[in-house]
Amino acid sequence: MKFETVRGCGADLDIRSLLDRQQYDDTDGLAAAAGISPEAWPLFGVVWPSARVLAGAMVTYALGGQRILEVGCGLGLASLVLHRRAEDVVASDCHPLVPSFLEHNATLNALVMPKYHQAHWSRGAPSLGLFDLIVGSDVLYERAHPGALSSFLAAHLETDGTVLLVDPNRPQRAPFTKAMQRLGYEVTSSAVLSAPGLAEPYRGSWLTCRR
């Protein structure tokens, strides 16, 4: 494991993450049961540039008491920022190690653990409920993600709700946009103009989905 300080999130966040992308330990087969391949196993535990961008944006995003869900939260940077703002946020992911990392990172930052719900996009999560705002970062990196994520978002977004995703211009962005449009959503894209705390310029987009 390693510890790092993530800047550009209002107050700094101290984060415990995996040492690198080569780590793998699924002795009990929990990740395999969740459909996570060995190659994808470590992806939850890395501080990705897109996660930094989303967390930074959540510092000042106008919320007004909305119920918020972070999908594919990984280490949960955005959820921690929102939780620190005392917002009603639920972090979600399908990786079995996410809850322990999220709890540890909350403690590192003098926070109680945010609400967490284990959710696999293709399997449904009927007890999760509906949200006014659903956020995520770099969640479209596999071919199956556009269809699975679009259906999941539609199932858990309030009628007048908003989906806000940060995407590093991955190829699956176009199929996701089409999938959301087929479900009756308007999808707009805009370039990320500000990425505080990153050593290099961020090349990616905001995707906003509304009915």
C-alpha positions in Angstrom: 0.0 0.0 0.0 1.0 3.6 -0.3 -0.2 6.9 1.1 -0.6 10.1 -0.9 -2.0 13.6 -0.5 -4.5 14.6 -3.1 -4.7 18.3 -3.6 -7.2 20.5 -5.5 -10.2 19.0 -3.4 -10.8 22.0 -1.3 -8.9 20.8 1.7 -6.3 18.2 0.9 -7.3 14.5 1.1 -5.0 11.9 2.6 -5.5 8.7 0.6 -4.4 5.1 1.1 -4.2 3.4 -2.3 -2.6 0.3 -3.9 1.1 0.5 -4.5 0.7 0.0 -8.2 -1.5 -1.5 -10.9 0.2 -4.9 -10.7 -1.2 -5.8 -7.3 -3.7 -8.7 -7.2 -5.1 -10.7 -4.3 -8.4 -12.5 -4.7 -7.8 -15.5 -2.5 -11.5 -15.9 -1.6 -12.7 -15.4 -5.2 -14.9 -12.5 -4.3 -13.8 -10.3 -7.1 -14.2 -13.1 -9.6 -17.7 -13.7 -8.3 -18.4 -10.0 -9.0 -17.2 -10.4 -12.6 -13.9 -8.5 -12.1 -11.1 -9.9 -14.2 -7.5 -10.2 -12.8 -6.5 -7.4 -15.2 -9.2 -5.1 -13.9 -8.7 -6.1 -10.2 -6.3 -3.3 -9.2 -8.1 -0.5 -11.1 -10.3 0.5 -8.1 -7.3 1.2 -5.9 -5.5 3.8 -8.0 -5.9 7.6 -7.8 -6.9 8.3 -11.4 -6.7 11.8 -13.0 -10.4 11.7 -13.8 -11.2 11.1 -10.1 -9.2 14.1 -9.1 -11.1 16.2 -11.6 -14.5 15.1 -10.3 -13.5 15.5 -6.7 -12.2 19.0 -7.4 -15.5 19.9 -9.2 -17.6 18.7 -6.2 -16.0 21.2 -3.9 -18.1 24.0 -5.3 -20.8 22.2 -7.3 -24.3 23.7 -6.5 -26.2 20.9 -4.7 -29.0 22.3 -2.6 -29.8 19.3 -0.6 -29.8 16.8 -3.5 -29.5 13.0 -2.9 -26.2 12.0 -4.6 -24.8 8.7 -5.8 -21.2 8.1 -7.0 -20.9 5.2 -9.3 -17.7 3.2 -9.7 -16.3 5.2 -6.8 -13.1 3.3 -6.4 -11.2 5.1 -3.6 -14.1 7.5 -3.3 -12.5 10.9 -3.7 -15.6 12.6 -4.8 -17.7 10.9 -2.2 -15.3 12.0 0.5 -15.5 15.6 -0.7 -19.3 15.6 -0.8 -19.4 13.9 2.6 -17.1 16.5 4.0 -19.6 19.1 2.8 -22.3 17.2 4.8 -24.2 16.3 1.7 -26.4 13.2 1.4 -24.1 11.0 -0.7 -23.9 7.3 -1.3 -20.7 5.8 -2.7 -21.0 2.6 -4.8 -18.8 0.1 -6.5 -18.7 -3.6 -7.2 -15.2 -4.3 -6.0 -15.1 -6.2 -2.7 -12.2 -4.2 -1.3 -13.8 -0.7 -1.8 -15.6 -0.5 1.6 -12.4 -1.2 3.6 -10.4 1.4 1.6 -13.2 3.9 1.8 -13.5 3.5 5.6 -9.8 3.8 6.1 -9.6 6.9 3.9 -12.5 8.5 5.7 -10.7 8.0 9.0 -7.5 9.4 7.6 -9.4 12.6 6.9 -11.2 12.8 10.3 -14.5 11.7 8.7 -16.9 8.9 9.5 -17.4 6.5 6.6 -19.8 7.7 3.9 -22.8 5.6 3.1 -21.8 2.7 0.8 -23.8 0.3 -1.4 -22.2 -2.5 -3.3 -23.7 -2.3 -6.8 -22.9 -4.2 -10.0 -24.4 -2.3 -13.0 -25.5 -5.4 -14.9 -27.1 -7.1 -11.9 -29.3 -4.3 -10.6 -29.6 -2.9 -7.1 -33.4 -2.5 -6.4 -32.7 -1.4 -2.7 -30.5 1.5 -3.8 -33.3 3.9 -4.6 -33.4 7.1 -6.6 -31.0 10.0 -6.7 -31.2 13.6 -7.8 -27.5 13.6 -9.0 -25.4 10.7 -10.1 -21.7 11.3 -10.6 -18.8 9.2 -11.8 -15.3 9.4 -13.2 -13.6 7.3 -16.0 -16.3 4.6 -15.8 -16.5 3.8 -19.6 -13.4 1.7 -20.1 -14.8 -1.7 -21.1 -17.0 -2.6 -24.1 -19.9 -3.7 -21.9 -20.0 -0.5 -19.8 -22.1 1.7 -22.0 -25.1 -0.6 -22.0 -24.8 -1.7 -18.4 -24.2 1.7 -17.0 -26.9 3.5 -19.0 -29.5 1.0 -17.8 -28.3 1.3 -14.2 -28.4 5.1 -14.4 -31.9 5.2 -15.8 -33.0 2.8 -13.0 -31.7 5.1 -10.2 -32.1 8.6 -11.5 -35.0 10.8 -10.5 -37.2 12.0 -13.4 -35.7 15.5 -13.1 -32.3 14.3 -12.1 -28.8 14.8 -13.6 -26.0 12.5 -14.4 -22.5 14.1 -14.5 -19.5 12.0 -15.6 -15.9 12.9 -16.2 -14.5 10.9 -19.2 -10.9 11.0 -20.5 -12.3 10.7 -24.1 -12.4 6.9 -24.2 -13.8 5.1 -27.2 -16.9 3.9 -25.3 -18.1 7.5 -24.8 -20.0 7.4 -28.2 -21.8 4.1 -27.5 -22.8 5.4 -24.0 -24.2 8.6 -25.5 -26.3 6.6 -27.9 -27.5 4.2 -25.2 -28.6 7.1 -23.0 -30.3 8.8 -25.9 -32.3 5.6 -26.7 -33.5 5.8 -23.1 -34.8 9.3 -23.6 -31.9 11.4 -22.2 -30.3 14.4 -23.7 -26.5 14.1 -23.5 -24.2 17.2 -23.7 -20.5 17.2 -23.8 -18.0 19.9 -22.8 -14.3 20.0 -22.4 -12.8 19.9 -18.9 -11.3 23.3 -18.6 -9.8 23.1 -15.1 -8.0 20.3 -13.3 -6.4 21.6 -10.1 -3.8 19.4 -8.5 -2.7 17.6 -11.7 0.9 17.7 -12.8 -0.1 17.4 -16.5 -3.0 18.9 -18.5 -6.1 16.8 -18.4 -7.6 15.9 -21.8 -11.2 14.8 -21.2 -14.8 15.8 -21.2 -17.8 16.4 -18.9 -20.8 14.3 -20.0 -24.2 15.6 -18.7 -27.3 13.6 -19.1 -30.9 14.9 -18.4 -34.3 14.0 -19.6 
